[in-house]
Amino acid sequence: MTRTDTTSTSPRHLCVMNAGSSSLKFGVYLPDEGLKLRMSGAVEGIGGAARLRIVAAGGQETHTGQHTVPDHAAALRVLEGLEDGPLARGSLMAFGHRVVHGGAEHDAPVRVDEEALRRIEALSSLAPLHNPPAVAVIRELMRLFPDIPQVACFDTAFHRSHPAVADRFAIPDALYQEGVRRYGFHGLSYEFIAGALGEDAPEIALGRVVVAHLGSGASMCALAGGRSVDSSMGFTALDGLPMGTRSGSLDAGVILWLQQQKHWSVDQVEEFLYQDCGLKGLSGVSNDMRELLASTAPLAHLAVEYFVYHVARMAGALAASMGGIDGFVFTAGIGERSPEIRARVLRRLSWLGFSIDEAANRNGGPKLTRPDSRLPAYVIPTDEELVIARHTQALVQPRPATALV
């Protein structure tokens, strides 16, 4: 049973939702104040004793606590019960959602109805860690707030501009027509960076830029004139770089061998590739880059070197896809917060013309290269939630038509 709406004196707001396999992150934006961030937070540890934390725009904590949260629907009910929280009734204008996989049909955000939700749910096998919780959150919000519009923003949409040679696998065309193609992911992050380049790195904004979104999930993108022309990820978010627990690119023959020689089921293979590989599997220590950098274990050292090697290798491949490179950008958790990883990558890319400014890198940039460097490199914090807020506002609050005079 839902609560009755009450009068609210709070300014109207958009609520952005980013559902992970065991977390629900959110941000509250004020559309009448230029999408100013009002609060942000997360429920983490969904599936058991979950932690709630909400922080106001000024940095002060407004809500904290631990709750028994068996699923994402229960997390929303916790948030709904908070006074002046992200789901405050009366001022709530719309919900925007990050949806990792949008398939071939979606090249732009959409308002969610039952048909759109059915299409998103049908792609769950291609993003098993992300699409199912996003669907669960959207469905519960439909129940709790049936009159509040919801907008789905797809990580794959930004990459629909890829040329055919970057979009296809070398498989029969019939499978391509069924949707077996290279989609690319982290598109909301790359969309933000493409827009931020004009202010943060104007000399390369319209050039050929390799962007490295390095976090627990990691990928890279080739931006030419602000448009995605190639990406490290493909059909699913397993492809490309090694990640926290995901394998990255893997010879398909390994999958056949696991099934034929070790008699693994499809479910075992899926669990292995998504949860037991990447930095965690290679190191045997951790999926956290900070722990690996601090560790003296030989395999931890190997995992870090492996990650750096493949980031640099992918940079060369993406530069080739654009016929050259004019700049490089680091973003996301590791890219924004690890001077050591940035330094190691740029040293490996010195042959391309990157000369690192060690002091600037230690201090977080934004420019990481020396004045005499042939090519510039930057660190630019990404903001996927703001991109979602912008798209949501554009769909639910279109600009009024200009009055005739």
C-alpha positions in Angstrom: 0.0 0.0 0.0 1.4 3.4 -1.0 1.3 6.5 1.1 -1.0 9.3 0.4 0.7 12.3 -1.2 1.2 15.2 1.1 1.9 18.9 0.5 5.6 19.6 0.2 7.4 22.9 0.5 10.6 21.3 -1.0 11.6 22.5 -4.5 10.6 20.1 -7.2 13.2 17.6 -8.2 14.4 14.9 -10.5 15.7 11.7 -8.9 18.4 9.8 -10.8 18.7 6.0 -10.1 21.7 3.8 -10.8 21.0 0.2 -9.8 23.9 -2.2 -9.5 23.8 -5.9 -8.6 23.9 -5.2 -4.8 23.6 -1.4 -4.6 21.3 1.5 -5.5 22.9 4.8 -6.0 20.9 8.0 -6.5 21.1 11.7 -6.9 18.5 14.5 -6.5 18.6 17.4 -9.0 16.7 20.7 -9.1 15.5 21.4 -12.6 14.5 25.0 -11.7 18.0 25.7 -10.5 20.0 24.5 -13.6 20.0 20.9 -12.4 21.8 21.8 -9.2 22.6 18.7 -7.2 20.6 18.7 -3.9 21.6 15.4 -2.4 23.2 12.1 -3.4 23.6 8.7 -1.7 23.4 5.0 -1.9 22.0 1.8 -0.4 24.9 -0.7 -0.5 24.9 -4.3 0.5 21.4 -5.1 -0.9 20.6 -8.7 -0.2 21.3 -8.5 3.6 22.3 -5.9 6.1 22.5 -2.9 3.8 24.1 0.5 4.5 22.3 3.7 3.8 24.1 7.0 3.4 22.8 10.3 2.0 24.9 13.4 1.7 23.6 16.9 1.0 25.2 19.0 -1.8 27.4 20.8 0.8 28.9 17.5 1.9 27.1 17.0 5.3 25.5 13.6 6.0 21.7 13.9 6.3 20.8 10.2 6.7 22.8 7.2 7.7 22.0 3.7 9.0 21.8 0.0 8.5 18.6 -1.8 7.3 17.7 -5.3 6.4 17.2 -5.0 2.6 16.5 -8.3 0.8 16.2 -6.7 -2.6 16.0 -3.5 -4.6 12.3 -3.1 -4.1 12.9 -3.1 -0.3 15.7 -0.5 -0.8 13.2 1.8 -2.4 10.7 1.3 0.4 13.5 2.4 2.9 14.1 5.5 0.9 10.3 6.2 0.6 10.1 6.3 4.4 12.7 9.0 4.8 11.4 12.5 5.6 12.7 15.0 3.0 14.6 12.1 1.3 15.1 11.4 -2.4 11.6 10.1 -2.8 9.8 13.0 -1.1 6.3 13.2 -2.4 4.7 16.4 -3.6 7.9 17.7 -5.1 9.0 14.7 -7.1 8.9 15.4 -10.8 10.5 12.4 -12.6 12.8 9.5 -12.3 15.8 8.9 -14.6 17.6 5.6 -14.8 20.9 4.3 -15.9 20.2 1.2 -18.0 23.4 -0.6 -19.1 22.2 -2.4 -22.2 19.7 -0.9 -24.6 20.3 -3.3 -27.5 20.1 -2.3 -31.2 16.7 -0.5 -30.8 17.7 2.3 -28.5 20.0 5.1 -29.7 18.5 7.7 -27.4 16.8 7.9 -23.9 13.1 6.9 -23.8 10.2 7.4 -21.5 9.4 4.1 -19.9 6.1 2.3 -20.4 5.4 -1.4 -20.2 6.6 -2.0 -23.7 9.9 -0.2 -23.2 10.3 -2.1 -19.9 9.7 -5.4 -21.7 12.4 -4.6 -24.2 14.9 -3.7 -21.4 14.1 -6.9 -19.5 14.6 -9.0 -22.7 18.2 -7.8 -22.7 19.0 -9.0 -19.2 21.1 -12.0 -20.3 23.5 -9.5 -22.0 23.9 -7.4 -18.9 23.1 -9.8 -16.0 24.6 -7.7 -13.3 22.9 -4.5 -14.3 19.7 -4.8 -16.4 17.7 -7.0 -13.9 18.2 -4.6 -10.9 17.3 -1.6 -13.1 14.1 -3.4 -14.2 13.3 -4.2 -10.6 13.7 -0.6 -9.5 11.6 0.7 -12.4 8.8 -1.7 -11.7 8.7 -0.9 -8.0 8.7 2.8 -8.7 5.8 2.2 -11.1 3.9 0.7 -8.3 4.8 3.3 -5.7 4.6 6.3 -7.9 2.3 5.4 -10.8 1.8 9.0 -12.0 5.5 10.0 -12.0 7.2 9.7 -15.4 10.4 7.6 -15.7 13.1 7.8 -18.3 15.6 5.1 -19.2 19.1 6.3 -20.4 21.2 3.7 -22.1 25.0 3.1 -21.7 25.0 1.6 -25.2 23.2 4.5 -27.0 26.2 6.8 -27.3 28.1 4.2 -29.3 25.4 3.7 -32.0 27.4 6.0 -34.2 30.1 3.4 -34.8 30.9 2.5 -38.5 30.1 -1.0 -39.6 33.7 -2.2 -39.4 33.7 -1.3 -35.6 30.1 -2.5 -35.1 30.3 -6.0 -36.4 31.8 -9.4 -35.6 33.1 -11.7 -38.4 30.0 -13.8 -38.2 27.1 -14.4 -40.7 24.9 -11.3 -41.3 21.8 -13.1 -40.1 23.2 -13.1 -36.5 24.0 -9.4 -36.8 20.4 -8.7 -37.9 19.3 -10.5 -34.7 21.4 -8.1 -32.6 24.7 -9.9 -32.2 27.0 -6.9 -32.6 29.5 -4.7 -30.8 27.5 -2.3 -28.6 30.1 -0.6 -26.4 29.2 0.5 -22.8 29.9 3.4 -20.3 28.3 5.6 -22.9 26.8 8.0 -20.4 30.3 8.6 -19.0 31.7 9.2 -22.5 28.9 11.5 -23.3 29.7 13.6 -20.3 33.5 13.7 -21.2 32.7 14.6 -24.8 30.7 17.6 -23.5 33.3 18.5 -20.9 36.3 18.6 -23.3 35.2 22.0 -24.7 35.7 23.6 -21.3 38.5 21.4 -19.8 40.6 20.6 -22.9 39.4 22.9 -25.7 42.5 22.2 -27.8 41.5 18.5 -28.3 37.7 18.8 -28.0 37.1 18.4 -31.7 40.1 16.1 -32.3 40.9 12.4 -31.9 40.7 11.6 -28.2 41.1 8.2 -26.4 39.1 8.2 -23.2 39.8 5.6 -20.5 36.9 4.9 -18.1 38.9 3.0 -15.5 37.0 1.6 -12.6 35.8 -1.7 -11.3 34.2 -1.9 -14.7 36.6 -0.6 -17.2 36.5 0.4 -20.9 38.0 2.8 -23.4 36.5 4.8 -26.2 37.7 6.5 -29.4 36.1 10.0 -29.7 36.5 11.7 -33.0 34.9 15.2 -33.1 33.0 14.3 -29.9 31.4 11.2 -31.4 32.2 7.6 -30.5 33.8 5.7 -33.4 35.1 2.7 -31.5 35.1 1.1 -28.1 36.9 -1.6 -26.2 33.6 -3.3 -25.1 31.5 -5.3 -27.5 28.4 -7.5 -27.3 28.4 -7.5 -23.5 30.2 -5.7 -20.7 32.6 -8.6 -20.4 34.7 -7.6 -23.4 37.9 -5.5 -23.6 40.0 -4.5 -20.7 40.5 -6.7 -17.6 38.2 -5.4 -14.8 37.7 -5.9 -11.1 36.1 -9.3 -11.4 35.4 -9.6 -15.2 37.8 -11.2 -17.6 37.9 -8.7 -20.4 38.7 -10.1 -23.9 39.0 -13.8 -23.9 39.6 -16.3 -26.7 36.2 -18.0 -27.3 38.1 -21.3 -27.3 38.6 -21.0 -23.5 34.8 -21.1 -23.1 34.6 -24.2 -25.3 37.4 -25.8 -23.3 35.7 -25.1 -20.0 32.5 -26.7 -21.2 34.0 -29.6 -23.1 36.9 -30.6 -20.9 35.8 -29.4 -17.4 32.0 -30.0 -18.1 31.0 -26.6 -16.8 27.4 -25.5 -17.2 26.4 -22.2 -18.8 25.6 -20.9 -15.4 29.0 -21.9 -14.1 30.8 -20.2 -17.0 28.7 -17.0 -16.5 29.5 -16.8 -12.8 33.2 -17.5 -13.5 33.5 -14.8 -16.1 31.6 -12.1 -14.3 32.7 -12.8 -10.6 35.9 -14.8 -10.5 38.2 -13.3 -13.2 39.8 -10.0 -13.9 42.1 -8.5 -11.3 40.6 -10.7 -8.6 41.2 -13.9 -10.5 44.7 -13.0 -11.8 46.0 -11.8 -8.4 44.2 -14.1 -6.1 44.3 -11.2 -3.7 41.6 -8.6 -4.5 39.6 -6.9 -7.1 40.5 -3.5 -5.6 43.3 -1.7 -7.4 44.3 0.1 -4.1 44.9 -3.2 -2.4 46.8 -4.6 -5.3 49.1 -1.5 -5.4 49.8 -1.9 -1.7 50.4 -5.6 -1.9 53.8 -7.3 -2.1 52.4 -10.5 -3.5 53.9 -11.3 -6.9 50.6 -12.1 -8.5 49.2 -8.7 -7.3 52.1 -7.0 -9.0 51.4 -9.0 -12.1 47.7 -8.0 -12.1 48.6 -4.3 -11.9 51.1 -4.7 -14.8 48.6 -6.7 -16.8 45.9 -3.9 -16.3 48.4 -1.2 -17.3 49.6 -3.2 -20.3 46.2 -3.7 -21.7 45.1 -0.1 -21.2 48.1 1.0 -23.2 47.6 -1.7 -25.8 44.0 -0.6 -26.2 45.0 3.0 -26.6 47.2 2.1 -29.5 44.3 0.1 -31.1 41.8 3.0 -30.7 44.3 5.5 -32.0 44.6 3.3 -35.1 40.9 3.2 -35.5 40.9 7.0 -35.8 44.0 7.3 -37.9 45.9 9.0 -35.2 45.5 10.6 -31.7 45.4 14.2 -30.4 44.9 13.5 -26.7 44.1 11.1 -23.9 41.7 11.4 -21.0 41.5 9.4 -17.8 38.2 9.2 -15.9 36.2 7.1 -13.4 37.4 5.7 -10.1 40.8 4.4 -10.9 41.4 6.9 -13.6 40.5 9.9 -11.4 42.1 8.7 -8.1 45.2 6.7 -9.0 48.2 8.8 -9.9 50.3 5.5 -10.0 48.1 3.9 -12.7 48.0 7.1 -14.7 51.7 7.5 -14.6 52.4 3.9 -15.6 50.0 4.1 -18.6 51.4 7.4 -19.8 55.0 6.0 -19.6 54.0 3.1 -21.7 52.5 5.6 -24.2 55.5 7.8 -24.3 56.2 6.5 -27.9 53.1 8.3 -29.0 54.3 11.6 -27.6 53.0 11.8 -24.1 55.5 13.3 -21.6 54.1 13.1 -18.1 54.4 16.0 -15.6 55.0 14.0 -12.4 54.0 16.8 -10.0 50.8 17.7 -11.9 49.9 14.0 -12.0 50.4 13.6 -8.2 48.2 16.7 -7.7 45.4 15.4 -9.8 45.9 17.4 -12.9 43.7 18.3 -14.7 46.5 18.4 -17.3 48.9 15.6 -16.7 51.6 16.3 -19.3 54.5 18.8 -19.5 54.3 22.0 -21.7 56.8 20.4 -24.1 54.8 17.2 -24.5 53.9 16.5 -28.1 50.4 15.3 -27.0 48.3 16.3 -24.0 46.7 14.0 -21.4 44.1 15.0 -18.8 42.1 13.6 -15.9 38.5 14.7 -16.0 36.0 13.5 -13.4 32.9 12.0 -15.0 29.3 12.6 -14.0 26.9 10.0 -15.5 24.1 11.0 -13.1 24.1 14.6 -14.4 23.9 13.3 -18.0 20.9 11.2 -16.9 19.3 14.2 -15.2 19.7 16.3 -18.4 18.1 13.6 -20.6 15.3 13.1 -18.1 14.5 16.8 -17.9 14.6 17.1 -21.7 12.0 14.3 -22.1 9.6 15.3 -19.3 10.0 19.1 -19.3 10.4 20.1 -23.0 11.2 23.7 -23.6 8.0 25.8 -24.2 7.4 26.9 -27.8 8.4 30.4 -28.6 5.4 32.7 -28.6 4.3 34.2 -31.9 4.4 38.0 -32.2 
